[in-house]
Amino acid sequence: MRIENEIKLDFKDVLIRPKRSTLNSRKEVSLERSFAFRNGNAFIGVPIMAANMDTVGTMEMAETFYKHKMPVALHKFYTVEQLVSFFKKIESLYSFYTLGTSDADLEKFDEVYSTLKEYHSQVMNAHSGAEHIHCLKNVCIDVANGYSEHFNNFIKRFRAKYPELGIMAGNVVTGEMTEELILSGADIVKIGIGPGS
């Protein structure tokens, strides 16, 4: 372990400093941004996300945020049936399926994803010529502390198995581990480790 003595800043220490603008009104401000990721995926929308906590990352929140092009990481406590039903009815560019790194988490994801893939295949066959939009596009692979070799290896395996999906991974706090996760296949890295309160 290495002890660092330099001053560290927290969110309470950050001030967003305004600068000059040519806009006449706050109504003219657009928060929408476009990001192209290393793995070929992209995000266009407002980069403000509701976290995957059980009281925040809800399906109701996702439906509301969707209207404003804002993402939500759904919490992990929904059943397979609830998740399949949700992803069938909403185009999910802004909804992230959340999973951990256990075998049970991966098996649950595999079941949801394969069920949705089969459903969309049936829809495509019934409506030939319709544009295919797979309804599960993004995942959040979430652990409390992303500094384990197991976590990094899981990201690599998941990317190899599902190259078409956007992957958000975390939590880490250093630039080195952020880079490591991106090189392992993450498109977005969640920053922040705290007491969980």
Salt bridges, closest charged atoms under 4 A:
GLU4 OE2 - ARG2 NH2 2.67
GLU4 OE1 - LYS8 NZ 3.17
GLU6 OE1 - LYS8 NZ 3.40
GLU32 OE1 - LYS69 NZ 3.34
GLU63 OE2 - LYS89 NZ 2.97
GLU91 OE2 - LYS137 NZ 2.60
ASP110 OD2 - LYS161 NZ 2.97
ASP142 OD1 - LYS190 NZ 2.59
ASP187 OD2 - ARG159 NH2 2.82
